[in-house]
Amino acid sequence: MPELGYEALGTAAEMRAAEEAYEGFPATAPELMERAGAAVAYEAMRAYPHARRFAVVCGSGSNGGDGRIAAQVLRDAGRDAVETDAVEGCEVVVDALFGTGFHGAPRPEAALLIERINSCGLPVVAVDLPSGVDASTGEVAGAAVRATLTVTFQVRKIGLDAAPGRFHAGEVVVADIGLGPVETAARRATAALLERVPLRAAHDSKFTAGSVLVVGGATGTSGAPVLAAMAALRADAGYVTLVVPRECLAVVEVLALEPVKRGFDWEDAEETIMAEAERANAVALGPGLGRSIEAHALVARLLERLELPVVVDADALFGLQPVSRAHPTVLTPHAGELARLLDRDSAWVDAHRLEAARAGAERYGAVVLLKGAGSIVQAPEGGPVVCGTGPPSLATAGTGDVLTGVVAAFLAKGLDPVTAAAAAATAHGIAAAAVPHQAGLVARDVVAALPLALS
């Protein structure tokens, strides 16, 4: 069972295994279908209590069977529910075309029907998941229903949380159909995960509460390491040292009051940073560092020498090569950065986020936190964690630097890298959502809201 702060996310294969393990299966399959169809009908009526006419679009498989039962339950409740391909003239559409067994692109006739559903302008209730979405990956290879409400069975499916499938799901309701616990490899991070972050206690000093070293900055981008450093402090780190090129030091002194500041010359950068790392518990490497030959070489040497957990972000990801490290390493790329690391293009990463995150984790031997809507945390081994708390307002410059600082703070507090990355993404999203103004949100707003998120 998922531990504190996580919910199960199922695949098609895991759901099939749970059904086959159900007592009396396959003879009891109709019983499960009755429960599923009834759940869809009840949730549709709860969501749209005044709707009288439902169009139920059914496929030929078990998902269609769920839809036909839902139609009958709706009729028994006094609603007009028609099993039809014609969605015009109704008030609510129930999508029961494809279920968890679907993958790939719909055939042309099904694709046309999906487009009719999407263009009708009516609320759409999807049965288990929107037709056209891969339950196990969230991938959308062709036409896919854009649901207003998805009624899924027993556990959430990965495809409802991983992009691009998450953009098709609408509100998600999980209906218990009596299968019992479902063993899953993937997990969904919840707000309860923040209960696992050890906040400063009475016995702590500023050093035992988590000491973070932030390395970054270049002319024109000195704000990036400042945001990471301030985020680490607001994420409850007790001590933060900010090391930047000497030409940035004066600006950083003005922008960041609480962190200790150190400047370096490129000739002595490595030794300056290694000396500062002696009293750190974790390092954030890369925000605003630039992509010069000197910066690239410095990153490579530090990753070889640092015997601490390291978060590698932003410019430190540029030209990164796999490094064998005995200590935790977290990479925090967005789609474009991960695409470069994998020698792919960003469109491929956006279309195959789970696959891309796993490929990055395996290639670099590190935990990958793939940023974006439904951020994905993937270790070289084990299942993914999907973090979906972030609002659209996070799509603004500097918020990635904030996330880096939070990950570093949580690593400095002793969390394992998967938990640190998932908890950081969760806190980051909750903080952003707590900002009263969503339009015009800037990264500093998220930094200021972090203590509220953690409390």
Sequence and secondary structure as in RCSB ss.txt:
>XXXX:A:sequence
MPELGYEALGTAAEMRAAEEAYEGFPATAPELMERAGAAVAYEAMRAYPHARRFAVVCGSGSNGGDGRIAAQVLR
DAGRDAVETDAVEGCEVVVDALFGTGFHGAPRPEAALLIERINSCGLPVVAVDLPSGVDASTGEVAGAAVRATLT
VTFQVRKIGLDAAPGRFHAGEVVVADIGLGPVETAARRATAALLERVPLRAAHDSKFTAGSVLVVGGATGTSGAP
VLAAMAALRADAGYVTLVVPRECLAVVEVLALEPVKRGFDWEDAEETIMAEAERANAVALGPGLGRSIEAHALVA
RLLERLELPVVVDADALFGLQPVSRAHPTVLTPHAGELARLLDRDSAWVDAHRLEAARAGAERYGAVVLLKGAGS
IVQAPEGGPVVCGTGPPSLATAGTGDVLTGVVAAFLAKGLDPVTAAAAAATAHGIAAAAVPHQAGLVARDVVAAL
PLALS
>XXXX:A:secstr
   TTEEEEE HHHHHHHHHTSTTTTTTHHHHHHHHHHHHHHHHHHH TT  EEEEEE SSHHHHHHHHHHHHHH
HTT EEEE S  TT SEEEEES  TT  S   HHHHHHHHHHHHS S EEEESS TTS TTT    S     SEE
EEESSEEGGGTSTTTHHHH EEEEE  S      SEEEE GGGGGGS    TT  TTTT EEEEE   TT THHH
HHHHHHHHHTT SEEEEEEEGGGHHHHHHH SSSEEEEE TTTHHHHHHHHGGG SEEEE TT    HHHHHHHH
HHHHH  S EEE GGGGTT      SS EEE   HHHHHHHHTS HHHHHHSHHHHHHHHHHHHTSEEEE STTE
EEE SSS  EEE    GGG STTHHHHHHHHHHHHHHTT  HHHHHHHHHHHHHHHHHHSS  TT  HHHHHHHH
HHHH 
